[in-house]
Amino acid sequence: MRVLITFPALWSIRVLFANAIDCYTLHHPNEYPVRNTSQLNNSLDGPVIELCGTGGTHTIAHQTEGVSFSITRTTPQSFKECKESFVDIISQCVNGLGLRGGELEGANGTLYRISFEDPADRQLVARRARGGRSKSTRPKATRPKKIIPKKTTPKKTKKKSPNKRPKKSYQKSHKSTSDRRETTSTSPTRAKPTKSCKQMYALAAKAAKVEALTNEKSTTALAKRGEYSIKVPIVEKRTSKPGGNGCAFPIMDALDYPEAKKMPSDAKYYGFSSPLVCDAFGFKQSERPAPGFVQGDYQIEHVLEWQVVTKFFDWLKLRKFSKSAFDNPDRNALDKNGKRRQIGFCEYLKVTWDNPTPPTFKLAFSKDDQERTALGHIQWAYPGKNHFEKEFVYLQTTVNAPAKQQMWDFKDTNRIYGDKTSTRFYKDKTTKKNEQKLRVGMPDLIRGHKAFGTKFPQKAANIDDSRAAYLQLKWIYGARRYLKHPDIKKIFKIQKERIGGVLDALDTEMENHPKETKKGTQDAWKRQGLKKLWDEYMDMRFEMAKERSVNDMDTYIRLLENVWLPKSGEGKDTKKDPKGKGKGKGKGKATSGKAHDDVNLEKDRTVFFAQIKELEKKWLIEKAEPWNAPWL
């Protein structure tokens, strides 16, 4: 039996780490009855032992007196490991001191979990069993109310054509904070066989590929991403240098990525322990790919995004020097009044740092005694092939892009994923023609969308589309767990400070390198305090990344709950075919295919809603955990 878990808004949640066990703790533990550890240990001698002996590669659970024991696995668990894991969780995470269960990751990514049922959930389930409504303060669903036709007398029913169906009624959804325009939404479509989590992962990963490629700004950067399919080795294709563009002109490319076969032998893998299990959230560093994954399911990762470095110059132009004017370094460039012509920051940077024949020089900060251009020294500060290779790691592709990538993108929105549905043109690789496709925003992916012209008809809420949105949120959760890992924080700090050190050194050194022309010597760069500005910029970008992740997770988890909350009383009286359209012969013996679909849909809703609540629980814990910039 699957346990439904919710947390009242006033509860503050955090996680304690004890010997690789994540313990759940709440600041108001009195809401739970205190369980005696000996009583729970006694439970291990009965049904839980049987649970440990159950084979398979899915999630199984047993509930007893408000406590749930569950196992999530992609390979059959060890009986001994199973029992010992539950004993360890009880001994360390159920002690009457506010610790209320926990989870432990075993071999091969198997996740063992003990959780206490929320009293509010018991009331919720009891009300639903009675056909009543919850008294929860949950926001109203954006899903429109189902329009139920008025009952008709038998005579009127006979007069109607048996094949004629009442016209569907649609109701405009409430305005969402993520999409202010009015959108026509429909009730969920008739049930179809839902896909496995592995199938959903493949579909969602393919969509993530399209999104990531669309977000790239240069053809060089497009080439670096490779394929996202779990069957295609991504890292082998991600060896070209990522492009950089700052101040509206190509200022530099990063150094090449190392090839996968030349990566350091001790390079670590980061990602979900069980990425193909939808409601498994264990995230870790490991020596090898996760079960069911291969090296090709990961990308070679810098940690600090190259776009963050190059867009620093755009930020200076737009935020710091938008109203500033600089003297043209060319002393002969005069205006009509005989004064030195004024230019903007980007032109000033280009003329002094990246002119047609930029000077090369050694930079003491670099400590490698190599002569480079100013932009070449910035390249040096960033990891590349045969260069700071120890800082490269493997990160699961779907966590890296677009989740982490868009978390740090330089754009005018506080979202990671797009929230507007629109049409775009993509070049078909086969026909070489531009083909119009629909790019569905997250809100419409969850609740359905209106028609877009004649090519893209209205689409109702679909459980598999919503499950794809669910996985995208899981990947945001993974990106945050990745960036919080102690080793990643250490690398991030080193890279940020090394870039800042080079900028500071260049800020001074470039004063010694005026440009020489046929008309004479031009003025050199004047120090602008780049190191201080870089620190301010990185603090801002870090807070923006946090804000985007919180906005997407809070908004779309709430929307998923609203749309897929199991409906009380639905599925009743479905054994009879109300219109006699079933395959059976004879009055009252036919079974309605639609009624059967409705029952299946409600079962799927219940399972999916439990997964949403599990994501919400993990997210509340993650959000409550402090996350500060690694360099502070």
MOGIWO-V971785 format. One record per backbone hydrogen bond with DSSP energy under -0.5 kcal/mol. CO is the residue of the C=O (numbers start at 0). NH is the residue of the N-H. E is the energy in kcal/mol with one decimal. If there is no record, write none. Layout:
# MOGIWO-V971785
co=CO nh=NH e=E
co=CO nh=NH e=E
This chain:
# MOGIWO-V971785
co=2 nh=4 e=-0.6
co=7 nh=10 e=-1.7
co=10 nh=12 e=-0.5
co=11 nh=26 e=-1.4
co=13 nh=24 e=-1.2
co=15 nh=17 e=-0.6
co=15 nh=22 e=-2.6
co=17 nh=20 e=-1.6
co=19 nh=104 e=-0.6
co=20 nh=17 e=-2.4
co=20 nh=22 e=-0.7
co=21 nh=102 e=-2.4
co=22 nh=15 e=-1.6
co=23 nh=99 e=-3.3
co=24 nh=13 e=-1.4
co=27 nh=30 e=-1.6
co=28 nh=31 e=-2.1
co=35 nh=38 e=-0.5
co=35 nh=39 e=-1.8
co=36 nh=40 e=-2.5
co=37 nh=41 e=-2.0
co=38 nh=42 e=-1.1
co=39 nh=43 e=-0.7
co=40 nh=43 e=-0.9
co=41 nh=44 e=-1.5
co=42 nh=45 e=-1.4
co=42 nh=47 e=-1.2
co=45 nh=48 e=-0.7
co=45 nh=49 e=-1.5
co=46 nh=50 e=-2.1
co=47 nh=51 e=-2.2
co=48 nh=52 e=-1.2
co=50 nh=53 e=-1.4
co=57 nh=72 e=-0.6
co=59 nh=70 e=-2.8
co=61 nh=68 e=-3.1
co=63 nh=66 e=-1.5
co=65 nh=116 e=-3.6
co=66 nh=63 e=-2.9
co=67 nh=69 e=-0.5
co=67 nh=114 e=-2.1
co=68 nh=61 e=-2.7
co=69 nh=112 e=-2.5
co=70 nh=59 e=-2.3
co=71 nh=110 e=-3.0
co=77 nh=81 e=-2.6
co=78 nh=82 e=-2.1
co=79 nh=83 e=-2.4
co=80 nh=84 e=-2.4
co=81 nh=85 e=-2.0
co=82 nh=86 e=-2.3
co=83 nh=87 e=-2.3
co=84 nh=88 e=-2.3
co=85 nh=89 e=-2.3
co=86 nh=90 e=-2.4
co=87 nh=91 e=-2.0
co=88 nh=92 e=-2.9
co=89 nh=93 e=-1.2
co=92 nh=100 e=-1.9
co=97 nh=25 e=-1.3
co=97 nh=99 e=-0.6
co=98 nh=95 e=-0.6
co=99 nh=115 e=-0.6
co=100 nh=23 e=-3.0
co=101 nh=113 e=-2.7
co=102 nh=21 e=-2.4
co=103 nh=105 e=-0.6
co=103 nh=111 e=-2.8
co=105 nh=108 e=-1.1
co=106 nh=109 e=-1.8
co=109 nh=105 e=-3.7
co=109 nh=111 e=-0.5
co=110 nh=71 e=-2.5
co=111 nh=103 e=-2.5
co=112 nh=69 e=-2.8
co=113 nh=101 e=-1.5
co=114 nh=67 e=-3.2
co=117 nh=120 e=-0.8
co=117 nh=121 e=-1.6
co=118 nh=122 e=-1.9
co=119 nh=123 e=-2.0
co=120 nh=124 e=-3.2
co=121 nh=125 e=-2.2
co=122 nh=126 e=-2.4
co=123 nh=127 e=-2.2
co=124 nh=128 e=-2.2
co=125 nh=129 e=-1.4
co=126 nh=131 e=-3.4
co=127 nh=130 e=-1.1
co=145 nh=147 e=-0.7
co=146 nh=148 e=-0.6
co=152 nh=156 e=-2.2
co=153 nh=157 e=-2.1
co=154 nh=158 e=-1.4
co=155 nh=159 e=-1.1
co=160 nh=163 e=-1.4
co=170 nh=184 e=-0.8
co=175 nh=178 e=-1.2
co=178 nh=175 e=-1.3
co=182 nh=172 e=-1.9
co=182 nh=184 e=-0.6
co=184 nh=170 e=-0.7
co=185 nh=460 e=-0.8
co=195 nh=199 e=-2.5
co=196 nh=200 e=-2.6
co=197 nh=201 e=-2.0
co=198 nh=202 e=-2.1
co=199 nh=203 e=-2.9
co=200 nh=204 e=-2.8
co=201 nh=205 e=-1.7
co=202 nh=206 e=-2.0
co=203 nh=207 e=-2.2
co=204 nh=208 e=-1.9
co=205 nh=209 e=-1.8
co=206 nh=210 e=-2.3
co=207 nh=211 e=-2.8
co=208 nh=212 e=-2.8
co=209 nh=213 e=-2.3
co=210 nh=214 e=-1.7
co=211 nh=215 e=-0.7
co=212 nh=215 e=-0.7
co=217 nh=221 e=-2.1
co=218 nh=222 e=-1.9
co=219 nh=223 e=-0.9
co=220 nh=224 e=-0.6
co=221 nh=224 e=-0.9
co=221 nh=225 e=-0.6
co=228 nh=231 e=-1.9
co=231 nh=233 e=-0.9
co=232 nh=236 e=-0.5
co=233 nh=236 e=-1.6
co=233 nh=237 e=-1.2
co=236 nh=238 e=-1.4
co=236 nh=239 e=-0.7
co=238 nh=256 e=-0.9
co=241 nh=253 e=-2.2
co=243 nh=251 e=-0.7
co=245 nh=248 e=-1.5
co=248 nh=245 e=-1.4
co=248 nh=250 e=-0.6
co=251 nh=243 e=-0.9
co=255 nh=384 e=-2.4
co=258 nh=261 e=-1.5
co=259 nh=262 e=-1.3
co=263 nh=266 e=-2.1
co=267 nh=393 e=-2.8
co=268 nh=285 e=-2.4
co=269 nh=395 e=-1.9
co=270 nh=283 e=-2.4
co=271 nh=274 e=-0.7
co=272 nh=290 e=-0.6
co=273 nh=276 e=-1.9
co=275 nh=277 e=-0.6
co=276 nh=279 e=-1.7
co=278 nh=280 e=-0.5
co=281 nh=272 e=-3.0
co=283 nh=270 e=-1.6
co=285 nh=268 e=-2.7
co=289 nh=292 e=-2.4
co=293 nh=296 e=-2.3
co=294 nh=297 e=-1.7
co=295 nh=233 e=-1.7
co=296 nh=396 e=-2.1
co=297 nh=234 e=-0.6
co=298 nh=394 e=-2.4
co=300 nh=392 e=-1.6
co=301 nh=303 e=-1.2
co=302 nh=304 e=-0.5
co=304 nh=307 e=-0.8
co=304 nh=308 e=-1.0
co=305 nh=309 e=-2.2
co=306 nh=310 e=-2.3
co=308 nh=311 e=-1.1
co=309 nh=312 e=-1.1
co=309 nh=313 e=-0.5
co=310 nh=314 e=-2.4
co=311 nh=315 e=-2.0
co=312 nh=316 e=-1.9
co=313 nh=317 e=-2.8
co=314 nh=318 e=-3.1
co=314 nh=319 e=-0.8
co=315 nh=319 e=-1.0
co=315 nh=320 e=-3.0
co=320 nh=323 e=-0.9
co=325 nh=342 e=-2.7
co=328 nh=330 e=-0.8
co=328 nh=522 e=-2.5
co=329 nh=332 e=-1.8
co=331 nh=333 e=-1.3
co=332 nh=340 e=-3.0
co=334 nh=337 e=-2.0
co=338 nh=334 e=-3.1
co=340 nh=327 e=-2.4
co=342 nh=325 e=-3.0
co=343 nh=347 e=-2.1
co=344 nh=348 e=-2.8
co=345 nh=349 e=-2.4
co=346 nh=350 e=-2.6
co=347 nh=351 e=-2.0
co=348 nh=352 e=-2.7
co=348 nh=353 e=-0.7
co=349 nh=353 e=-1.4
co=354 nh=357 e=-0.9
co=360 nh=371 e=-2.3
co=362 nh=365 e=-1.2
co=362 nh=366 e=-0.9
co=363 nh=366 e=-0.6
co=371 nh=360 e=-2.4
co=372 nh=376 e=-1.8
co=373 nh=377 e=-1.2
co=374 nh=378 e=-2.1
co=375 nh=379 e=-2.1
co=376 nh=380 e=-1.2
co=378 nh=381 e=-1.8
co=383 nh=386 e=-2.1
co=386 nh=383 e=-2.7
co=387 nh=390 e=-1.9
co=388 nh=391 e=-1.7
co=392 nh=300 e=-3.1
co=393 nh=269 e=-2.4
co=394 nh=298 e=-2.9
co=395 nh=398 e=-1.0
co=395 nh=399 e=-1.9
co=396 nh=400 e=-2.7
co=397 nh=402 e=-0.7
co=398 nh=403 e=-1.8
co=399 nh=404 e=-2.3
co=401 nh=405 e=-3.2
co=402 nh=406 e=-1.1
co=403 nh=407 e=-1.1
co=404 nh=407 e=-0.8
co=408 nh=410 e=-1.2
co=410 nh=412 e=-1.2
co=417 nh=441 e=-2.2
co=421 nh=438 e=-3.4
co=423 nh=425 e=-0.5
co=423 nh=436 e=-3.3
co=425 nh=427 e=-0.6
co=425 nh=434 e=-3.9
co=427 nh=431 e=-2.2
co=432 nh=427 e=-3.2
co=434 nh=425 e=-2.8
co=436 nh=423 e=-2.8
co=436 nh=438 e=-0.5
co=437 nh=439 e=-0.7
co=438 nh=421 e=-2.3
co=440 nh=444 e=-2.1
co=441 nh=445 e=-1.5
co=442 nh=446 e=-2.4
co=443 nh=447 e=-1.8
co=446 nh=185 e=-0.7
co=446 nh=460 e=-0.5
co=448 nh=458 e=-2.7
co=450 nh=452 e=-0.6
co=451 nh=455 e=-1.5
co=454 nh=456 e=-0.6
co=455 nh=451 e=-3.4
co=458 nh=448 e=-1.8
co=460 nh=188 e=-1.9
co=461 nh=465 e=-2.3
co=462 nh=466 e=-2.0
co=463 nh=467 e=-1.7
co=464 nh=468 e=-1.8
co=465 nh=469 e=-2.3
co=466 nh=470 e=-2.1
co=467 nh=471 e=-1.8
co=468 nh=472 e=-1.8
co=469 nh=473 e=-2.1
co=470 nh=474 e=-1.9
co=471 nh=475 e=-1.3
co=472 nh=476 e=-2.2
co=473 nh=477 e=-2.2
co=474 nh=478 e=-2.2
co=475 nh=479 e=-2.1
co=476 nh=480 e=-2.2
co=477 nh=481 e=-2.5
co=478 nh=482 e=-2.3
co=479 nh=483 e=-1.4
co=480 nh=484 e=-0.6
co=481 nh=484 e=-1.2
co=484 nh=488 e=-2.7
co=485 nh=489 e=-1.9
co=486 nh=490 e=-2.0
co=487 nh=491 e=-2.9
co=488 nh=492 e=-2.3
co=489 nh=493 e=-2.1
co=490 nh=494 e=-2.5
co=491 nh=495 e=-2.6
co=492 nh=496 e=-2.5
co=493 nh=497 e=-2.1
co=494 nh=498 e=-2.3
co=495 nh=499 e=-2.1
co=496 nh=500 e=-2.3
co=497 nh=501 e=-2.1
co=498 nh=502 e=-2.5
co=499 nh=503 e=-2.2
co=500 nh=504 e=-2.2
co=501 nh=505 e=-2.8
co=502 nh=506 e=-2.2
co=503 nh=507 e=-1.0
co=504 nh=508 e=-2.8
co=505 nh=509 e=-2.7
co=507 nh=510 e=-1.3
co=508 nh=511 e=-2.3
co=509 nh=512 e=-1.2
co=509 nh=524 e=-0.8
co=514 nh=521 e=-3.1
co=516 nh=519 e=-1.2
co=519 nh=516 e=-2.1
co=528 nh=532 e=-1.8
co=529 nh=533 e=-2.9
co=530 nh=534 e=-2.1
co=531 nh=535 e=-2.0
co=532 nh=536 e=-2.6
co=533 nh=537 e=-2.7
co=534 nh=538 e=-2.1
co=535 nh=539 e=-2.1
co=536 nh=540 e=-2.6
co=537 nh=541 e=-2.3
co=538 nh=542 e=-2.1
co=539 nh=543 e=-2.2
co=540 nh=544 e=-2.2
co=541 nh=545 e=-2.1
co=542 nh=546 e=-2.5
co=543 nh=547 e=-2.6
co=544 nh=548 e=-1.9
co=545 nh=549 e=-2.3
co=546 nh=550 e=-2.7
co=547 nh=551 e=-2.4
co=548 nh=552 e=-2.2
co=549 nh=553 e=-2.7
co=550 nh=554 e=-2.3
co=551 nh=555 e=-2.4
co=552 nh=556 e=-1.9
co=553 nh=557 e=-1.5
co=554 nh=558 e=-1.8
co=555 nh=559 e=-2.3
co=556 nh=560 e=-2.2
co=557 nh=561 e=-2.3
co=558 nh=562 e=-2.3
co=559 nh=563 e=-2.3
co=560 nh=564 e=-0.8
co=566 nh=569 e=-1.3
co=568 nh=571 e=-1.4
co=570 nh=573 e=-0.8
co=575 nh=577 e=-0.9
co=576 nh=579 e=-1.1
co=585 nh=588 e=-1.6
co=585 nh=589 e=-0.5
co=589 nh=576 e=-0.9
co=590 nh=582 e=-0.6
co=591 nh=595 e=-2.0
co=592 nh=596 e=-2.3
co=593 nh=597 e=-2.6
co=594 nh=598 e=-2.1
co=595 nh=599 e=-2.2
co=596 nh=600 e=-2.9
co=597 nh=601 e=-2.4
co=598 nh=602 e=-2.0
co=599 nh=603 e=-2.6
co=600 nh=604 e=-2.7
co=601 nh=605 e=-2.2
co=602 nh=606 e=-2.2
co=603 nh=607 e=-2.9
co=604 nh=608 e=-3.1
co=605 nh=609 e=-1.8
co=606 nh=610 e=-1.6
co=607 nh=611 e=-2.4
co=608 nh=612 e=-2.3
co=609 nh=613 e=-1.8
co=610 nh=614 e=-2.3
co=611 nh=615 e=-2.6
co=612 nh=616 e=-2.5
co=613 nh=617 e=-2.3
co=614 nh=618 e=-2.5
co=615 nh=619 e=-2.7
co=616 nh=620 e=-1.8
co=617 nh=621 e=-2.5
co=618 nh=622 e=-3.3
co=619 nh=623 e=-1.6
co=620 nh=624 e=-1.0
co=621 nh=624 e=-0.6
co=628 nh=631 e=-1.8
